[in-house]
Amino acid sequence: MARRVAIVGAGQTHHKSHRLDVNGREMINEAVMRALADSEITITDIDAIIIGNMDHFESINYVDTWSVEGSGGVMKPIMKVTTGGTTGTSVAIAAYYHVASGLFDRVLAIGWEKNSESDTTAAIVTCSDPVWDRFSYSGAIPSLATEASAYMEQYGATQEDAARVAVRDRTHALNNPYAQMYNRPITIQDVMESSMLAYPIKLLDVCPRTDGACAVVFAAEGIAEKMIPRPAWIKSTAVRHTTTWFGDVDYDTGMLSLQRAAREAYEKAGIKNPAEDFDVAELYLPYSYAGLKWIEALGFCGPGEGPAFVGEGNTDMGGIIPMNPSGGVISTNCIGATALLRVAEAAIQIMGKGEKRQVPDVKTALATGFGGCWWSDVVILTGDKP
């Protein structure tokens, strides 16, 4: 039987569009030192390290070894994981498996990205078939715009419906001093008047490019309880990868990978009614329309009901199921760290360390990762040992 595993600490940088004051290793080290301090341990207590980023964006070879001066991985077992936008949740799940297996007692998970020094389009375009798709799918925005257009046609959602998601997350970011968009609120009118990128997606509908890092400490049962008063226990995880090419996605079927990953994770965790069973959700929503369609895939409401569910305030702070108290991906997107931030922020809510962004009395939290061609990871955390 696998050992039970908990998150006992998390650290992150103050995220910005350009971190000119540090190189990549130094930026990683900021997050690592904060995670270690949060866990009240030192790097000597860490048995192994899992690290991930979109290494082909920054053209760095062997990120696992390149980064050791920042990660603290000198003479320690270290593994690199890169799975697109899901890298952060993949790193977290790999760290969880390392501890659950019994091989290691404490594992440090790290995600990072220095987008100011990267070329994302050159890499993302390879998700488009070079013969059939590349003329129209030249990167992430066109494929997301196709999904958004299909959703609007199928259910009658409007651009204003999506804008509410962007406004919600940017409003929540006002409580998170680590967010890139901290202190930069927006309105629905601001979203509607921002530059059109690819119909119906406008500039304020999408996430920024961010320099930042996140680190999370995982510990085994029998150890975690002695480290902090309230660890965030991993209740269940699930991963689903579907297609290779953007053009192979059936936009009318819903978010299939997220549906199936959620179904597995929910079954393992005993989740019957997500809107009632979760106290908070940190969701990987890289653009506003995902905050409508993808919450349907997660079972928070029925197909086509996302606009009404969000519009009624159910996902706001103080609502039925607060989503992205941190400000989410629309407020910070350091790609290799983005999904790990979702896990870290969910754990922070369980541990009661959210300060101004804290949701009261969080017992069960959901975190998701998104990447590749609609790939999905799901992580469920709880304050009670499973």
Long-range contacts (C-beta under 8 A, 24 or more apart in sequence): 2-100, 2-101, 2-102, 3-99, 3-100, 3-101, 3-102, 3-220, 3-221, 4-100, 4-220, 4-221, 4-233, 4-234, 4-385, 4-386, 5-96, 5-99, 5-100, 5-218, 5-219, 5-220, 5-221, 5-224, 5-233, 5-234, 6-218, 6-219, 6-221, 6-224, 6-225, 6-231, 6-232, 6-233, 6-234, 6-385, 7-216, 7-217, 7-218, 7-219, 7-231, 7-232, 7-233, 7-234, 7-343, 7-344, 7-347, 7-350, 7-351, 7-381, 8-39, 8-217, 8-218, 8-219, 8-224, 8-227, 8-228, 8-231, 8-232, 9-35, 9-36, 9-37, 9-38, 9-39, 9-40, 9-41, 9-216, 9-217, 9-227, 9-228, 10-34, 10-35, 10-38, 10-214, 10-215, 10-216, 10-217, 10-344, 10-347, 10-348, 11-35, 11-36, 11-37, 11-38, 11-214, 11-215, 11-216, 12-178, 12-212, 12-213, 12-214, 12-215, 12-337, 12-341, 12-344, 13-178, 13-211, 13-212, 13-213, 13-214, 14-177, 14-178, 14-212, 15-178, 15-179, 15-180, 15-210, 15-211, 15-212, 15-332, 15-334, 16-180, 16-210, 16-211, 16-212, 17-115, 17-116, 17-180, 17-208, 17-209, 17-210, 17-211, 18-116, 18-211, 19-114, 19-116, 19-211, 19-212, 20-116, 24-58, 24-60, 24-67, 24-70, 24-112, 24-114, 24-117, 25-66, 25-67, 25-69, 25-70, 26-70, 27-70, 27-112, 27-114, 27-211, 27-212, 27-213, 28-67, 28-70, 28-71, 28-110, 28-112, 28-213, 28-215, 29-69, 29-70, 29-71, 29-72, 30-213, 31-110, 31-112, 31-212, 31-213, 31-214, 31-215, 31-337, 32-70, 32-71, 32-72, 32-108, 32-110, 32-213, 32-215, 34-215, 35-108, 35-215, 35-216, 35-217, 36-108, 36-215, 36-217, 38-217, 38-353, 39-217, 39-219, 39-227, 39-228, 40-227, 40-228, 41-106, 41-217, 41-227, 43-72, 43-108, 45-106, 46-72, 46-76, 46-106, 46-107, 46-108, 46-217, 47-76, 47-77, 47-104, 47-105, 47-106, 47-107, 48-76, 48-77, 48-78, 48-79, 48-98, 48-103, 48-104, 48-107, 48-108, 49-73, 49-76, 49-77, 49-78, 49-79, 49-107, 49-108, 49-109, 49-110, 50-78, 50-79, 50-80, 50-81, 50-91, 50-94, 50-95, 50-98, 50-107, 50-108, 50-109, 50-110, 51-78, 51-79, 51-80, 51-81, 51-91, 51-109, 51-110, 51-111, 51-112, 52-80, 52-81, 52-82, 52-83, 52-87, 52-88, 52-90, 52-91, 52-110, 52-111, 52-336, 52-340, 53-82, 53-87, 53-111, 53-112, 53-113, 53-335, 53-336, 53-337, 54-82, 54-84, 54-87, 54-113, 54-118, 54-120, 54-123, 54-335, 54-336, 55-80, 55-82, 56-82, 56-123, 57-113, 57-115, 57-118, 57-119, 57-120, 57-123, 57-335, 58-113, 58-114, 58-117, 58-118, 59-119, 67-110, 67-112, 71-108, 71-110, 72-108, 77-104, 82-336, 83-241, 83-371, 83-372, 83-375, 84-371, 84-372, 84-375, 85-284, 85-286, 85-335, 85-338, 85-339, 85-369, 85-370, 85-371, 85-372, 85-375, 86-239, 86-284, 86-339, 86-369, 86-370, 86-371, 86-372, 86-375, 86-376, 86-377, 87-111, 87-335, 87-336, 87-339, 87-340, 87-369, 87-371, 88-214, 88-336, 88-337, 88-338, 88-339, 88-340, 88-341, 88-342, 88-343, 88-369, 89-239, 89-284, 89-339, 89-340, 89-342, 89-343, 89-367, 89-368, 89-369, 89-377, 89-379, 90-239, 90-339, 90-369, 90-377, 91-339, 91-340, 92-216, 92-218, 92-339, 92-340, 92-343, 92-379, 93-237, 93-239, 93-377, 93-379, 95-216, 95-218, 96-218, 96-234, 96-237, 98-218, 99-218, 99-219, 99-220, 100-220, 100-234, 102-220, 104-220, 105-219, 105-220, 105-223, 106-217, 106-218, 106-219, 106-220, 106-223, 107-217, 107-218, 108-215, 108-216, 108-217, 108-218, 109-215, 109-216, 109-217, 109-218, 109-340, 110-213, 110-214, 110-215, 110-340, 111-213, 111-214, 111-215, 111-334, 111-336, 111-337, 111-338, 111-339, 111-340, 111-341, 112-212, 112-213, 112-214, 112-334, 112-336, 112-337, 113-210, 113-211, 113-212, 113-213, 113-334, 113-335, 113-336, 113-337, 113-338, 114-211, 114-334, 115-209, 115-210, 115-211, 115-333, 115-334, 115-335, 116-209, 116-211, 120-209, 120-335, 127-244, 127-245, 127-246, 127-372, 127-373, 128-245, 128-246, 128-247, 129-245, 129-247, 132-245, 132-247, 133-245, 133-246, 133-247, 137-246, 137-247, 140-286, 141-197, 141-198, 141-201, 141-206, 142-198, 142-246, 143-246, 143-249, 143-373, 144-198, 144-201, 144-206, 144-286, 144-287, 144-289, 144-290, 145-197, 145-198, 145-199, 145-200, 145-201, 146-246, 146-251, 147-249, 147-251, 147-289, 147-293, 148-200, 148-201, 148-287, 148-289, 149-199, 149-200, 150-251, 150-252, 151-251, 151-289, 151-292, 151-293, 152-200, 154-252, 154-304, 155-303, 155-304, 155-307, 156-304, 157-289, 157-292, 157-304, 157-306, 157-307, 158-307, 159-191, 159-192, 159-200, 159-202, 160-188, 160-192, 161-292, 161-306, 161-307, 161-310, 161-311, 162-191, 162-200, 162-205, 162-287, 162-288, 162-289, 162-291, 162-292, 163-188, 163-191, 163-192, 163-204, 163-205, 163-288, 164-188, 164-288, 164-307, 164-310, 164-311, 165-285, 165-288, 165-289, 165-290, 165-291, 165-292, 165-310, 165-330, 166-191, 166-204, 166-205, 166-288, 166-291, 166-330, 167-191, 168-291, 168-310, 168-315, 168-316, 168-323, 168-324, 169-285, 169-291, 169-323, 169-324, 169-327, 169-328, 169-329, 169-330, 169-331, 170-327, 170-330, 170-331, 172-317, 172-324, 172-325, 172-326, 172-327, 172-328, 172-331, 172-357, 173-326, 173-327, 173-328, 173-331, 173-332, 174-327, 175-317, 175-325, 175-327, 175-355, 175-356, 175-357, 176-325, 176-326, 176-327, 176-331, 176-356, 176-357, 178-326, 178-332, 179-326, 179-327, 179-331, 179-332, 180-208, 180-210, 180-212, 180-331, 180-332, 180-333, 181-208, 181-327, 181-330, 181-331, 181-332, 182-327, 182-331, 191-288, 200-289, 201-287, 201-289, 205-287, 205-288, 205-289, 206-286, 206-287, 206-288, 206-330, 207-286, 207-287, 207-329, 207-330, 207-331, 207-332, 207-333, 208-330, 208-331, 208-332, 208-333, 209-333, 210-332, 210-333, 210-334, 211-334, 212-332, 212-334, 212-337, 213-334, 213-337, 214-334, 214-337, 214-340, 214-341, 214-344, 216-340, 216-343, 216-344, 216-347, 221-385, 225-385, 228-351, 230-350, 230-351, 230-352, 230-383, 231-350, 231-351, 232-346, 232-347, 232-348, 232-350, 232-351, 232-365, 232-381, 232-382, 232-383, 233-350, 233-381, 233-382, 233-383, 233-384, 233-385, 233-386, 234-379, 234-380, 234-381, 234-386, 235-268, 235-269, 235-364, 235-380, 235-381, 235-382, 235-386, 236-264, 236-265, 236-266, 236-268, 236-269, 236-378, 236-379, 236-380, 237-265, 237-377, 237-378, 237-379, 237-380, 238-262, 238-263, 238-264, 238-265, 238-268, 238-377, 238-378, 239-375, 239-376, 239-377, 239-378, 240-264, 240-375, 240-376, 240-377, 241-372, 241-375, 242-373, 242-374, 242-375, 243-373, 243-374, 244-373, 245-373, 246-373, 248-373, 249-373, 249-374, 254-293, 254-296, 254-297, 254-303, 255-293, 255-294, 255-296, 255-297, 255-374, 255-376, 256-297, 256-374, 257-374, 257-375, 257-376, 258-294, 258-297, 258-298, 258-368, 258-370, 258-374, 258-376, 258-378, 259-297, 259-298, 260-376, 261-376, 261-377, 261-378, 262-297, 262-298, 262-299, 262-376, 262-378, 264-378, 265-378, 265-379, 265-380, 266-299, 266-380, 268-380, 269-364, 269-380, 269-382, 271-364, 271-380, 273-299, 274-298, 274-299, 274-300, 274-321, 274-366, 275-299, 275-300, 275-301, 275-314, 275-320, 275-321, 276-320, 277-364, 278-321, 278-364, 278-365, 278-366, 279-321, 279-322, 279-349, 279-359, 279-361, 279-362, 279-363, 279-364, 279-365, 280-321, 280-322, 280-323, 280-325, 280-346, 280-349, 280-359, 280-362, 280-365, 280-366, 281-315, 281-321, 281-322, 281-323, 281-324, 281-346, 281-365, 281-366, 281-367, 281-368, 282-323, 282-324, 282-325, 282-326, 282-328, 282-341, 282-342, 282-343, 282-345, 282-346, 282-349, 282-365, 282-366, 282-367, 282-368, 283-323, 283-324, 283-328, 283-342, 283-366, 283-367, 283-368, 284-328, 284-329, 284-338, 284-339, 284-342, 284-368, 284-369, 284-370, 285-324, 285-328, 285-329, 285-330, 285-370, 286-329, 286-330, 286-333, 286-370, 287-330, 288-330, 290-370, 291-315, 291-323, 294-370, 295-323, 298-366, 298-368, 317-359, 322-359, 325-349, 325-354, 325-357, 325-358, 325-359, 326-357, 338-369, 339-367, 339-368, 339-369, 339-370, 339-371, 339-377, 342-367, 342-368, 342-369, 342-379, 343-367, 343-379, 343-381, 346-379, 346-381, 347-381, 350-381, 350-382, 350-383
